[in-house]
Amino acid sequence: MKYDAFISYRHLERDMFVAKRVHKALETTKIPRKIQKEIGRKKIDRVFRDQEELPIGSDLGSNIEAALREAAFLVVICSPQTKDSYWVMKEIDTFIAMHGRENILAVLVDGEPADSFPPQLLTDENGNLVEPLAADVRGKNKKEVKKKLKTETLRLAASILHVDYDDLKQRHRERQMRRNVGIAAAIAAIAVAFGGYTAYNLAKINEEYQQKLVNEARVIAATSLDVLDDGDAKTAALVAMEGIGTEENGRPYVTDPVFALSQALGTYNLGLNLEHDLKLNHDVNISDFAINEDGNRVISVDNNNKIYIWNLDNGECTFKKPVDVVEEEDDRIRAVGFAGDIAVVASDNYLRGYNDQGELQYEYAPEDGITFAKVDDFGKYVAIKSSHYDEETYESFDFIEVVDATTGESLKKYENQTGVSYGAVMMFNKDGDTLYVEHLPGNDEDQNYASVINLKTDTIIDVPVEGGAILDVAPTKDGDFAVVSMSYEAITSFEDTSMHLIKCDSKTGEVKWSRDFEHNGDALDSSYTKLGSRIVETNGVEYRQLFVNTSKKMFTLDLDTGEEVSSFTTNSYIENFMMSGTTQLIFVGTYDGKFAYYDALTGEVKDDLIVDVASSLIQFDIKNGVFVSSGFRSPNLTVLKFNADEDYVAKTEMDTGFYGGAAMSPSGDTYVLQTSNDAASNAYTCRIFDTATGDEIGTIDIDGGRYGKLYYIDEDTIIFPTYSGAVIYYSVSDKKTEEVKISEEDLISTDYAISTNLKYVAYGDDKEFYVIDTQARKIIYSGEVDFNFWNIAVSNDGRTVYGIDVYGKAYKVNAISGKSRPIFEDYKVNDIQTSQDDNIIAVITEDGYLRVYNWDTKEAENTIEYYGDDYSYVEFSKDNNLLYLQGDDLYFRIYDRQQDKNVFLMNNQINDLSYTIYDEEKNQLSIFNYTDMYIIDLNSYGFLDYAEYGRLYIPQAEVIVSAYGTTMIEFNVKTQDDLIKKVKERYGDAELTELQKLKYLVQ
């Protein structure tokens, strides 16, 4: 082989730094004479390291392929960005094809192994997980990396030389020891003399222990967030509590578990979205459940015939017991429900009512037992289907018995008049005066029926229907009822067949209209066909609608005629649906565990309103805004709620809805929200509020305003740069406005920038530029250049303007003289951002990098991989050391210029960042976009808080301002103690069980 090793790496500054040092270390590795004799060689031969990065999509080239073919080992420099390098991946694949996987070595320079190692190094040719041979040189700075390289390159050298690492390391240590023995002896003598050696070690042990506790808290927090993501807010809160640092438990304060606890408690929620709240864990899989009308209690039954009663306010199971055994046979539960405060249970032999603690309120034993039962959704009655066998006539007949659900008193019995047995589908209307019942012949030869039982007149109407299987029967909102049926043979053999729908008069049984639908049978079909109707008025128009679904298709029909209004097809089997009473939305739950909102008129799905309920969804119900569902063979009930944080200090309804940005005064005493009823016209109403009271204290209408662009330049003055080339000033105290225009005519092609100290606004209009002094309220510089402004930036003294034309050519303009000169001619520039120091600027170039340029040294102090354009976010911190970045990938990160590396990276994408707020006293950064607010602790680079629709964080008042639509709410920032108190209020003394502690590794 020509080369002992081929080094593959991505041409990032960090990776190149390590690659160069690994290259040098390997070629200069000194092999002890004893080992030289054993292996028959004196040194490592040539190591190949390509110095040029190849373009994406190109071939490796003959020189690279030749080097790979002649290389005994492949050394891959690994970081989280490695997998994104087209040519590193290709070099790995080529080496594997030539030599196999055995001689590949990895050098970890950043990130965790699972995130940094290419997939080819983590699995073998059969897809089995393997652990690559790796050297770890990760460090906080270059000094630490260099230190680790000294020992870790020996590990690489040992592998390449096929010798034992410990032998090579020991020989190396012997040489070092002989060289440093005198120094070591002196240090030891001094340490012993002053007793410092023991003190140092104790301090080191304590430091390591504290770091272990910090790491443990972070792992607990991550586990809590995983549990919350899985839909169990209560358990997530209890897990987070295990990582909270207090004086009592001796744990250090770490932001991560505080953030996780805040998320689990739904802090700062406006209650706009259906969110996971509880998981109700049963001993075995669930067979049935029901919610009470208030949506705060659930009764459920598992497959072991065990009853559970749950408090949905805190997730507590208040009662659990199996149903009694009757004559050595299970008394199987047939139906459950609620009648006011009473939980109703119908089993084979009894109808029982229980209170929350499971204390029996009544018990009724029907003479002929219970075959099927239905507890009225409105809490009045229980319908029981029973069969009676006459021993004298040897005849049997079935009947429906109606029982008072609150007392267990039998009210009436209605004997079947058709000769075709009653089935399980029974439904009361809302008034409780009519019961609709299906029949079940068990074949397609006998005539099938749906019966209407009038509980006031005790009359029964039997309506003939097509097919031996009724799928659903339901009252309609206009007083009629509908029945959907199909072939019994088809439904049991999963065949494609027609589904028949009729709408009938409840008083006469007359069929008013009918229609057929095609139903696609499927052996895996778990769907249930349901009927529903509503009469809803939206925007002054009344809609009378009937809904019916096949396995994967939902139809909206005209209630009066049966004509199709709309239809849509779902990706998975439809399990159930519900209707909004005020909008055109219809809510559809599907087997794949999704709950989606559709427009009933158009059939369009509201993509932003799809909720991932669980891995599967079989049954669900909604009462009083509380959603409860069960899944396929699942022992859990999933509970979702529109949870709103009611612990707010002020709430205001505005005349226009929030749309844009927000800003606060330097003291935090007042703030402004940008609102609009027609943002497309760039017309905004900016509303000013008093922080202490939440009262609106002023408004200003801005035509041609810019989305999110408004600034306080002092305690009393807010400025609004406009599209038309004007800066509008507003005085908070006297509510007066003033305008500074760059031209008498409104302009339409201007770009503007404001200096980082907010003292200057620069406009670029075609080839002309203008600089406005925001304090003096006048244009102080203007001029004409020989290029057209596409983007513009301005320095903090107003004397320098940076311009970029449409072709990406950048210019530096002396605002006083008007003279300009090209800059960064080697790059196509997307944007320039100024810093707190006029000598430092950030230049975003189209080659995928951001360069921090120093005008004094004429050099780039930092070169950062960053794919961004003029819409991306770049901001310097107050001390110019940190860069707040969000590129085209939409991941927010923080870059430390001194350490020359990223120190914070969000693990999820967020919408385009709009602005940030820095809390100097606490060293915290708040970041904002159109939908989210995050507070980041810059001491530990951990999350502190999150508020959906958070618009401002006002550090001085410790207030978070949230706004959505026309509603503005102020919240006090919740401290760790506030969150702990909230846990106690909501969940009492609840703690994780021993099994949960074992499961979540928090013992």
Secondary structure, DSSP 8 states (H G I E B T S, - for coil): --EEEEEE---SHHHHHHHHHHHHHHHT----HHHHHHHT-SS---EEE--S---TT----HHHHHHHHTEEEEEEEE-TTGGG-HHHHHHHHHHHHHH-STTEEEEE-SS-HHHHS-HHHHB-TTS-B---EEEE---SSHHHHHHHHHHHHHHHHHHHHTS-HHHHHHHHHHHHHHHHHHHHHHHHHHHHHHTHHHHHHHHHHHHHHHHHHHHHHHHHHHHHHHHHHTT-HHHHHHHHHTT---TTT-----HHHHHHHHHHTTTT-BS-S-EEEEEEE-SS-EEEEEE-TTSSEEEEEETT-EEEEEETTTTEEEEEEE--EETTEE--EEEEEEETTEEEEEESS-EEEE-TT--EEEEE--TT--SEEEE-TTSSEEEEEEEEEETTTTEEEEEEEEEETTT--EEEEEE-SSSS-EEEEEEE-TTSSEEEEEE--SSSSS-EEEEEEETTTTEEEEEEESSSEEEEEEE-TTS-EEEEEE-HHHHHHT--EEEEEEEE-TTT--EEEEEEEEE---TT------EEEEEEEETTEEEEEEEEE-SSEEEEEETTT--EEEEEE-SS-EEEEEE-SSSSEEEEEETTSEEEEEETTT--B-GGG-EE--S--SEEEEETTEEEEE-TT-SEEEEEE--B----SEEEE-SSEEEEEEEE-TTSSEEEEEEEEEGGGTEEEEEEEETTT--EEEEEEEETB-TT--EESSSSEEEEEBTTSEEEEEETTT--EEEEESSSS--SSEEEEE-TTSSEEEEEETTEEEEEETTTTEEEEEEE-SS--SEEEE-TTS-EEEEE-TTS-EEEEETTT--EEEE-TTS-EEEEEE-SSTTEEEEEETTTEEEEEETTTTEEEEEEE----TTSEEEE-TTS-EEEEE-TT--EEEEETTTTEEEEE-SS--S-EEEEEEETTTTEEEEEESSEEEEEETTTTEEEEEEETEEEEETTTTEEEEEETTEEEEEE---HHHHHHHHHHHHTT----HHHHHHHT--
